[in-house]
Amino acid sequence: MNMSAGKIRVLVVDDSVVMRRLLAEAISSDYECEVAGFAANGQVALSLLDRVAPDVMTLDVEMPVLDGLATLKAMRGRGHAPHVIMVSTLTERGGAATVEALALGASDYVTKPTSSGDYKSARERMEAALLPKIKALCRKQRLRPTQAAHQPHADVCCRKSRFDGAIDIVAIGCSTGGPNALAEVLSHLPSGFPTPVVIVQHMPPAFTRFLAQRLTTLCPLPVREAVENEPLAPGEIWIAPGGHHLTLGRAGKDVRMRITNTPPENSCRPSVDVLFRSVAQVYRGALGVVMTGMGQDGLLGCEALSEAGAAIIAQDEASSVVWGMPGFVARAGLADSVVPLDEIADHIVDRVTRSRSPGLRRAAGA
């Protein structure tokens, strides 16, 4: 299908009649999208793929006959590649399944409306959550090949960090596509990494703990959900808990984590801006990394880091699932480097190692 000339086709897969209706009405409310078909379980969905040829599939996690995870595995085995947005319950079971689905190749997720509230408000919440993700995921396909080839760096200008001292912390922000991007980057950090790493990945409560558990099985360094008042130490990786902001503050000689419920920023809690601002206030030497994600959370935080002299790395467009967050940072001229996902870990290690060795800094002309 030539998506530049047609609508985004969405296959809705859910065993609940009410959820299928809610999802269909949310999708149909946008003129760029259309419902390509319905399936009450994964087995029916697999049988429809060739005939319906969806660009996106919304996939329920828990279904009879063939559930969401089994459907994803079967799709990968058959070579089908529509974008998949998991539709999950906001529970521990839903969180664990969603993190596993993202590892299996799902692009993103939305959570089902809670039982409180009326149908109209539930549909409006679903529209607000689902439609931007559908359109962001399909944006690259809607560009003509010449547009896609020339867009990434045409308006990007990299700058050089003013700070030439030791980098004492790495702060990472990401959203859509982030869990797999984090797995790629963190798994390549060495066991003797000399600084702490703090992360904001946009996720709700009950999800980030399972993400940390998955990442810690892949990484040489321990990955944990951030804990109130816990001091930071080299070689540890901390992820902001879903539904809470993570900030850092000094307590004597220590830098400790603070977990807060202050209002969302950029409609996000946790927010990358909130974390990055606190990093800029607490650390003289920092490295900020902004990876794949929708929206512009992290832009103001990178401005604060830049003003403090921090170095900043942004993921490039070609390797991003969505070039929203890193794209805003790159186009604002805040990034020292704009690099593919598979080079980010090497850039982090090189920057940190070089910054902490005066001889290497001098050799590099810093």
N, C-alpha and C positions, 0 to 999 in steps of 0.2 A: 504493500500500500504506500502511495506517495502521501506522507502525512502533511506536507506543506499545502496540499490541496484539499485535505479532508479532515474530518473530526477525529479526535482521539477516541479509540474504541476500547471500551472497558467490559471485561467479563466479570460478573458478580457471582461469587461462590460462597454460599452460606446456607446452613441447614434451616435457619429460621426465616419463615415467611415475612415476619415483621422487619427483620434486618435487611432482607433482600429488597423489600419495598423502600425502606429508609435510604439504603445505599443508592438505589436506582433513582430516587427523587433528588438526592443530593448531586449525583453525577449529571442528571438531565437538566439541572438548574443552570448549568453553564453551557453557553452556546458552542464552546470549543470541544465539548465531550458528548459522547452518546453511549448508551448501554448496548453492548454487542450481543449479550446473552446472559442467561442465568443458569446456575447449577446448584443443586442442593447438597452435593458432596463432591469430593475430589475425583471420584471415578467418572462421574458425569462430566466434570470439567475437562478431564483429559480427553474424553471422547469428542468434545466440542472444539478443541484447540485448532485443529487443521481447518475445520469448516468456518469457524468464527474469526480466526486470525486476529486476536485482540492485541492491542498495544500495551495494555495494562490489565492485570488481574487483581481484584480484591479477593483475598483468600482467608476464610475463617480458620482459626487455629483448631478448634474442636468441632469435629463433624463425625457422623456415623459413616460406615463403609470404608471411606478413605479420608483421613484427617489432613490438616494443612501441611504438616511436616512430611508425611508420606507422599502427598501430592507434589510437593516441591522436589523431593528426591526423584520421583518418577519423571517429572518434567525435565530435570537436568539429564537424566539418563536417555531421554528421547530427543534431546537437542532443542526443545522449545525454549524460547528466550524472551517472553514478554516481561515487562517490569512487573514485579509482584509486590503488592502492599498488603501486609498481614493485618487482619482485623482481630484484635486481641481483647480479652477481658483484663481489667486493671487489677489483677491478682498475682500472687506469687507464681501460681501455675502458669498463668498467661505470660508473665514476665520471662520465666524460664523457657517456655516454648518459643516466644518471640525472639529471644537472643539466639536460640538454636536455629530458628528460621533464617535470621540474618546471616548466620554463618553458612547456611546452605545456599545462599544466593538471593534471598528476598532483598528488595531495594529499600523498603521502609515499612512503617506500620502506623496504624491508628488504633486508638482504644475505643471500645464500644461505649456508648452513653450509659451512665448509671441508671438504675431503675427510677430514681427521683427525677421529677420534671415531666413535662408533657411531651407529646410526640413532636409538636412543632419546634420546640426548643432543642430537642434531640436532633432533629434534621438540620437545624441551623448550625449546631455544633459540629455535626458531621461534615457539612458543607465547608465550614471554616477550616477543619482539620484535613480533609481529604483532597479537595480540589487543588489547592496550591501544590500538593505533593504530586498529584497526577501530572499537572502541567509542567512542573519543574523537571520531573523525570523524563518527560517526552520532549523537552525543549531542544536537545541536541538533534533528535530525529527530525524535528520540524524545520531545522536550518538546512538550506541547500549546502551541498558538499563544499562549495567555494566559500560560503559564509563560515562554516565550521572550521575550515582550514585556516582562515585568515583572522578570525575573531580573537583567539586566546590572548595574544600578546601585543596586538596592534596599539592598544592604549595603556600599556603597562610600562612603568619606569621604575627600576629598582634603585634603591639608595644604599648608602653605606652607613652602618651603625657608628655613632660617635664614640661609644664606650669602648675602651681598649683594655679593660681589666678582666678579671676572672668572671666567667659565667657561673653563678651559684644556684640557679634553678631553671628548669625547663617547664613552661606552661603551654598546654595544648588545648585548643578548642575545635569542636567538630559537631556535626549533626547528621543529616541524611547521608548514608554511606559510611558514617564514622566508625561503627563497630569493626567492620572489616579493615578499614584504613588503620585503625589503632592496632589491630592484630598484626598487620604488615609492618608497621613502624616499631612497635614496642618489642616484637619478637627479635628484632635485629639490634637492640641495645645490649651492650655487653654486661656481663655479671658484675664487673667492677665499675660500673658507671658512677661518676663522682658527685652527682647532684641529685636531689629529689626531683620527681616529675609530678606535676599536678594537672588534672584534666577536667574539663567540662565537656561531657557528651550529653546533648539534649535527650533526656529520657525521664519518664515518670517514676514515682515511687515503685518499689518492688522489682524494677527492671535492672537498675545499675548494679545491684549486688550480684546478680547472675552474670552480668557482663564482666565484672571484675573476676569472678570465679573462672569464667572461660578464658579470659586473657592471662590469668596467672598460670594456667596449664600450658600456655604457648610461649611464655616469656622467661628469660633467665632471671628477671627481677620480680619480686613479689608485687602483685597488683591488688589493691584493696579499696573498699569504699571508705571515703574520708570520715574521720571520727572527730567529734568536737574536742578541742583542746589538746589533740595529739600533736607532739612536736614533729617537725619534719627532719628527716635524716637522709644522707646520701644513699643512692641505690634503692630508694623506695618509690613506688608509683601509687598515687592516690586519685580516685575518681570521685567527683562531687556526687553526693547521693541524690537520686531522683526526687524532684519536688522541692529541693532546698538549694540555696546559694552556698558556694564555698568561697570564703575569703581567708586571707592570711594576716596575722598580726604578731608583733614582737612581744615576747614576755621574757625580760632579762636577756640572756644570751640565746634563747631559743626563738624559733619561729614556729608558731602554733596555728593549727587550723581552726577556723570558726565556721559553724554551720548555722545558717540563719533562714528565717522565713519572711524576710522583707519582700516587698512587692516584686512581681516579675519585671524584667527589663527585656525589651524587644519581644514581649509576650512569652518569655522564657524564664523558667526557674528550674534548674540552675541556668545562669547566664554567663557566657564567656566574658562579656564586658565587666561584670562584677568581679570575677576572679582576676582578670588581667589588670584592672585598676589597682587592686590590692597588692598584686605582685610588684607593680611599678612603685607603689608607696613604700614597700618593705625592703625590696632588693635593689642594690645599686647595679648589679650585673645580672641580667636575665635574658633568656631566649624564648620568644613567643613563637608558637607554631599554629597556623590556622589551616585546617583541612576541610574537606568536602562537607557541604551543608547548605541548606536553604537560608535565605534572608541575609541580614548584615550584622548579626550578633558577633561581636569581636572587633568591629571596626573602631568604635570609640575606645575600647580597651587597648587596641594596637596604637591608637593615637597617644594614649597615656604612656604606654611602653616606649614608644618612639621618643617622646619628650624626655623620658628618663634615660635615653641613650641605649635602650635594649636593642638587640638584634631580632629580626622577625623573618620567618620563613613562611611562605604561602604555597599550598599545593597548586599545581597548574591545572588548567581547564580540562585538558585531554584525559587526565587520570582521575578527575573528580566525578562522582556520581551526579552532583549538582555543584556548579561553580558560582554559588551565591556568596557565602561567607569569605572564602579565600579570594574570590573575584573582587569584592568590594575593597578588601585590603590591598590587593595588587594594583587595582586601578587608582587607588588613592596615593600611590607612590610610597607606601609604608613598608613594603617588603624589601629586605636585602636580597632575597633569592626567591624565585618562583620556579619550583621544581616538580618533576613527576613523583608520584607516591613512592615508587620503588627506590628513589634517591633520598627521600627525606631523612631516614635513619642515618645514612652516611653523613649527610649535612649536619645533623644534630651532633653526632659523635665528633666530627671534625671540628665544628665550631667550639664545642665545649672543651675538647682536649687542647686545641690550639690556644684558647683563651686562658687556660690554666697553666700554660707553659711559657714563661717569658721568652725563652729562646726561640720557640716556634713563632711567637707573636712578632719578634723582631725580624725573623727570617721572612715572614710574610709581609713585612712592611707596615705592620699595624702601629 
